[in-house]
Structure formats: structure tokens, C-alpha cells
Amino acid sequence: MSIALPGFADPVRDAQGCFRAVLEAMATPGSLHAAGTGLRAPEPLDPATAAVLLTLADADTPLWLAPDCLPARDWISFHCGASVSDDIARAAFAVARALPDLAHLHAGSDEAPEDSATLILQVRGFGAGKPLRLAGPGLAAPAALTIDGIPENFVAAWQDSHTLYPLGIDMILCAGTTLAALPRSVRITEG
């Protein structure tokens, strides 16, 4: 039973460390950071995915889980206090192991672009798979990120979402105990 699995061993220190990793990943798109080391995550979540949820999700952040992530629902509700919504458009955070249609996520509004959703996408890994070229704020020069587990249409879907900038979604990619981030400001092309 996944609810019996513990959360962070040291909740304050571990949440601070994960928050710092997410901030650094957002500030430098494509950079890789450790998260969830030592955390026993509920199936089907990887430790980094679970760590991001423990750090960012709470009772005030509506959460959407892809159907294949629902086995972790009780653990998330118990440890984060987050309510799980069936409506992806209302979610502050969305968790998936396959890319959902980004157009269904809340992109913010002209008055409050910061109210957009963040997609926490669990992928198979980094360093093998689809190479991407990243450019934009936080990068002095274009950077490369290779992701195993994103679909062929990922770049086109990202570019469609990027046309809404400064609206749009932010993405945290998780694999094992590693995370990377793609803030809405980054431009992505095939690498």
C-alpha cells in the first residue's frame, strides 16, 4: 500500500533542497539537478517526481494526475494534502508520464500570467533519446538537452505553446533522481 511509504526523511531540509534544484533548473533551462535521492516513491512515480510534489503541491494547489499516475493518488493526498482534480484545465500542477495536450493546461491570463500550470512530466531518462536545442533567457548560448521518453511531436507542441508567451506552461522533467526544467520562456528546436 503506497500510503504507508514515508515522505521526506527530513521534510524541511529535503524540501528546501528540492526547491533549490527546481529554481536552479528553471533559471538555467536544460541543466540537470539531483532530487529525491533516498526517497521511496510510490508506484509509478520516480523519486524526483515524488520529491517535486512533496515540495510544490499542497492543499491550495489543484493537482491533475494522468490516469496511469492515479495509483499514487492516496500517497500524494496524505503527504501533500493536495486535492486531485479530474479537470486538467483547472490544475496548478499536472503530473504525467506521457505528454498530454499542452493546449488543455491553463496558460494563465493577460492579467495573471503567473497563474499558469506547471507540468511535471516523468520521462525515461536524460542523455539518450531525443536531442533538443534550447535558447532564451538564462542561457548565454544555446544549450542541448537529450531526453528519453518524449514523443516525436514534442518540439511542435512546445512551439505552439510558446507562441502564447508570456502566457504558457512551465515544465519540470523528472527521471529517477534527476530533474530538468523548461520554463515557458525557452525556445526549443530539434537538436
Protein Blocks (a to p, Z undefined) as FASTA:
>chain_A
ZZlpccdfblmlmmmmmmmmmmmmmmmghiacdehihiacddfbdfklmmmmmmmgcfkl
ccdddfklmmmmmmmmmmnopacdfblklpmbdcdfbdcdfklpcebjfklmmlpccddd
ddfbehiajddddedehiabacddddehiafklmmmmmmmmmmpmgdcdddddehjaccd
ddfkbccddZZ
